[in-house]
């Protein structure tokens, strides 16, 4: 069974989002926990949630992935931004547990000139302030491309954050194919080596979900530009090999590729036909 789905807006409710996923052949989806460029959020609708959970169960949906807004930055030195990020993280963990969402992913953060080690300490400290160890949802650190002052573009950086978290069992990784390719990990020609390195550094058991994207930009570009599956510089064959790799097979795939529902429907169809 392959669990695959796109990013879908929940502006019209979770029931609408689940039906949209089904209409394009998806059996899971990713969503922003709130306005991706702000901090506003709607109150949960209990009736909508009840219907949504029924659809998930009836259609045997795979694990769902919530994504924190881009405004969250836990790695910088601006205290107001830091406090805002911790508040959003705490609130959205609570909402995810209410919705029975399996995973929340987020960009680890940017150090904004204060240095990677400083940023790693800030990120892990924020997580430690928020996590109690009783959460059902798992937090996932996303692998990044390395643009600007981003943290998390090497496996070692991700590992350092995890090691500093008190409840590290509640932390996993979202492996973004576009970001990782752009960061200099050759998933096209040296996939076995990349996954072995991930396993050696972090542990493959920590890799919980995949942001499954092609890349507009070249290998090791340090640029984050997603492309439609098969239309970019990673290419369809390499992405199929990634999807079917024994260490990846069965992990949920979330498309963050550009385009509308028709494009995502075609991507899902192609990938299902190539899944082993």
VMD Tcl script that draws the C-alpha trace (Angstrom):
set ca {
  {0.00 0.00 0.00}
  {1.34 3.39 -0.99}
  {0.10 6.38 1.01}
  {0.36 9.49 -1.11}
  {-1.33 12.86 -1.21}
  {-0.78 16.57 -1.90}
  {-0.87 19.65 0.26}
  {-4.53 20.70 0.64}
  {-6.06 23.81 2.16}
  {-8.31 23.32 5.19}
  {-9.93 26.75 4.78}
  {-13.26 25.04 4.00}
  {-12.85 22.45 6.75}
  {-11.24 19.06 7.14}
  {-14.19 17.20 5.61}
  {-13.88 19.21 2.42}
  {-10.11 18.62 2.36}
  {-10.53 14.86 2.79}
  {-13.08 14.72 -0.03}
  {-10.76 16.75 -2.25}
  {-7.97 14.27 -1.54}
  {-10.20 11.34 -2.49}
  {-11.30 13.06 -5.70}
  {-7.73 13.04 -7.05}
  {-6.84 9.53 -5.93}
  {-5.02 10.47 -2.72}
  {-5.30 8.55 0.54}
  {-3.61 11.11 2.77}
  {-2.74 14.80 2.66}
  {-0.73 17.57 4.26}
  {-2.19 20.85 5.51}
  {-1.02 24.04 7.16}
  {-2.07 24.22 10.80}
  {-2.99 27.89 10.29}
  {-2.32 30.81 7.93}
  {1.13 29.91 6.53}
  {2.24 33.55 6.41}
  {0.67 34.63 9.67}
  {-0.65 33.27 12.92}
  {-4.43 33.29 12.70}
  {-6.39 30.07 13.16}
  {-10.05 29.02 13.18}
  {-11.64 27.25 16.10}
  {-12.13 23.53 15.53}
  {-15.60 22.53 14.34}
  {-16.58 19.38 16.23}
  {-19.18 18.34 13.65}
  {-16.67 18.77 10.83}
  {-14.05 16.84 12.78}
  {-16.46 13.96 13.43}
  {-17.33 13.67 9.73}
  {-13.67 13.99 8.79}
  {-12.65 11.15 11.09}
  {-15.35 8.97 9.55}
  {-14.03 9.61 6.04}
  {-10.48 8.81 7.17}
  {-11.58 5.51 8.66}
  {-13.90 4.45 5.85}
  {-11.31 5.14 3.18}
  {-8.33 3.74 5.10}
  {-6.35 6.96 4.97}
  {-2.68 6.80 5.83}
  {-1.03 9.04 8.43}
  {-1.75 12.75 7.98}
  {0.82 15.53 8.15}
  {0.29 18.99 9.61}
  {2.76 21.74 8.68}
  {3.54 24.70 10.93}
  {3.35 28.15 9.31}
  {6.47 29.66 7.75}
  {6.34 32.48 10.30}
  {7.64 30.11 13.00}
  {11.39 30.51 13.47}
  {12.84 28.89 16.58}
  {16.48 29.40 15.58}
  {16.94 33.16 15.66}
  {17.81 35.72 18.32}
  {14.66 37.85 18.19}
  {12.82 37.11 21.43}
  {9.38 38.16 20.17}
  {9.67 35.82 17.16}
  {10.97 33.06 19.44}
  {8.07 33.39 21.90}
  {5.58 33.51 19.02}
  {7.03 30.29 17.60}
  {6.84 28.46 20.91}
  {3.22 29.54 21.39}
  {2.24 28.36 17.89}
  {4.03 25.04 18.39}
  {2.31 24.41 21.73}
  {-1.15 25.36 20.42}
  {-0.82 23.33 17.24}
  {0.38 20.23 19.05}
  {-2.79 20.41 21.14}
  {-4.97 20.84 18.04}
  {-3.23 17.98 16.26}
  {-3.91 15.66 19.18}
  {-7.58 16.72 19.16}
  {-7.73 15.85 15.45}
  {-5.80 12.57 15.80}
  {-3.13 13.81 13.40}
  {-0.05 11.62 13.41}
  {2.68 14.11 12.49}
  {3.54 17.82 12.59}
  {6.51 18.97 10.52}
  {8.30 22.29 10.63}
  {11.38 24.02 9.27}
  {13.92 23.83 12.10}
  {14.70 27.54 11.82}
  {17.21 30.15 10.67}
  {19.95 31.54 12.88}
  {19.81 34.97 11.18}
  {23.53 35.52 11.59}
  {23.98 34.18 15.12}
  {25.56 30.92 13.95}
  {24.42 27.35 13.45}
  {25.34 26.11 16.94}
  {23.44 29.01 18.52}
  {20.43 28.19 16.35}
  {20.55 24.50 17.21}
  {20.56 25.35 20.92}
  {17.62 27.74 20.49}
  {15.56 25.20 18.52}
  {16.14 22.34 20.95}
  {15.48 24.60 23.95}
  {12.16 25.72 22.46}
  {11.11 22.13 21.85}
  {12.08 21.22 25.40}
  {9.91 24.03 26.75}
  {6.91 22.78 24.79}
  {7.10 18.97 24.83}
  {5.81 17.13 27.88}
  {6.33 13.60 26.57}
  {2.59 12.90 26.72}
  {1.80 14.06 23.19}
  {0.34 11.59 20.70}
  {1.44 13.59 17.66}
  {5.10 13.34 16.66}
  {7.16 16.41 15.75}
  {9.18 16.12 12.54}
  {12.18 18.25 11.68}
  {12.26 18.91 7.94}
  {15.47 18.51 5.96}
  {16.32 21.88 4.38}
  {18.09 23.11 1.24}
  {20.63 25.34 2.97}
  {19.54 28.69 1.58}
  {20.46 31.76 3.58}
  {20.97 31.02 7.27}
  {18.76 27.90 7.37}
  {19.52 25.19 9.89}
  {18.86 21.54 9.11}
  {20.44 21.14 5.69}
  {22.85 18.48 6.89}
  {21.96 15.25 8.65}
  {24.45 16.17 11.38}
  {22.57 19.38 12.19}
  {19.27 17.50 12.45}
  {20.92 14.92 14.69}
  {22.32 17.59 17.03}
  {18.85 19.04 17.54}
  {17.34 15.63 18.27}
  {20.11 14.77 20.72}
  {19.42 17.94 22.72}
  {15.67 17.24 23.06}
  {14.65 15.67 26.36}
  {11.80 13.66 24.85}
  {13.71 12.69 21.72}
  {11.41 9.70 21.15}
  {8.76 12.28 20.19}
  {10.97 13.68 17.41}
  {11.37 12.36 13.86}
  {12.37 13.62 10.43}
  {10.50 14.70 7.31}
  {12.83 13.97 4.38}
  {12.27 16.50 1.58}
  {13.64 15.16 -1.72}
  {13.96 18.60 -3.33}
  {15.60 20.20 -0.31}
  {18.01 17.33 0.27}
  {19.04 17.22 -3.41}
  {19.59 21.00 -3.33}
  {21.61 20.67 -0.12}
  {24.11 18.37 -1.85}
  {22.89 14.85 -1.13}
  {22.93 12.97 -4.45}
  {19.70 10.99 -4.32}
  {19.85 10.59 -8.12}
  {23.17 8.77 -8.53}
  {24.06 7.73 -4.98}
  {20.76 6.97 -3.28}
  {22.05 3.96 -1.34}
  {24.94 6.04 0.00}
  {22.66 8.92 1.01}
  {20.23 6.66 2.87}
  {23.11 4.79 4.52}
  {24.52 8.14 5.67}
  {21.11 9.12 7.04}
  {20.92 5.82 8.88}
  {24.47 6.13 10.23}
  {24.00 9.73 11.41}
  {20.35 9.94 12.49}
  {18.90 6.42 12.24}
  {16.52 5.40 9.47}
  {13.82 4.68 12.06}
  {13.57 8.46 12.56}
  {12.58 9.02 8.92}
  {8.79 9.07 9.22}
  {7.46 10.84 6.11}
  {8.68 12.21 2.78}
  {8.04 15.54 1.12}
  {8.09 14.10 -2.39}
  {9.13 16.85 -4.80}
  {11.14 17.25 -7.95}
  {13.56 20.20 -8.14}
  {13.71 23.19 -10.49}
  {17.28 23.90 -9.40}
  {20.41 21.88 -9.90}
  {22.13 19.55 -7.47}
  {23.85 21.31 -4.53}
  {22.31 24.66 -5.55}
  {21.20 25.46 -1.99}
  {17.98 26.75 -3.59}
  {14.47 25.63 -2.60}
  {12.36 25.46 -5.76}
  {9.95 22.56 -6.10}
  {8.93 21.13 -9.46}
  {6.23 18.76 -10.75}
  {7.20 15.10 -10.47}
  {9.28 14.14 -13.52}
  {9.61 17.72 -14.80}
  {12.64 18.72 -12.75}
  {16.32 17.93 -12.35}
  {15.81 14.95 -10.03}
  {13.58 13.29 -12.61}
  {10.93 10.61 -12.58}
  {13.21 7.57 -12.60}
  {15.23 8.76 -9.61}
  {12.08 9.62 -7.68}
  {10.55 6.22 -8.47}
  {13.76 4.55 -7.30}
  {13.57 6.60 -4.10}
  {9.91 5.71 -3.53}
  {10.56 1.99 -4.07}
  {13.79 1.79 -2.07}
  {13.50 -0.82 0.72}
  {14.29 1.83 3.37}
  {11.59 4.19 2.04}
  {8.86 1.91 0.74}
  {5.69 2.22 2.84}
  {6.48 5.67 4.25}
  {3.83 8.33 3.47}
  {4.64 10.60 0.52}
  {3.39 14.20 0.49}
  {3.48 16.20 -2.73}
  {4.38 19.87 -2.42}
  {4.71 20.28 -6.17}
  {3.32 23.30 -8.05}
  {0.02 23.02 -9.86}
  {-3.63 22.29 -9.27}
  {-5.66 19.19 -8.53}
  {-5.45 17.90 -12.10}
  {-1.66 17.93 -11.97}
  {-1.62 16.20 -8.59}
  {-4.09 13.60 -9.87}
  {-1.74 12.77 -12.75}
  {1.30 12.65 -10.46}
  {-0.47 10.28 -8.09}
  {-1.62 8.07 -10.97}
  {1.92 7.83 -12.38}
  {3.44 7.03 -9.01}
  {0.83 4.40 -8.13}
  {1.51 2.69 -11.45}
  {5.24 2.61 -10.70}
  {5.03 1.59 -7.03}
  {6.30 -1.88 -6.23}
}
mol new
graphics top color blue
foreach p $ca { graphics top sphere $p radius 0.5 }
foreach p [lrange $ca 0 end-1] q [lrange $ca 1 end] { graphics top cylinder $p $q radius 0.2 }
display resetview
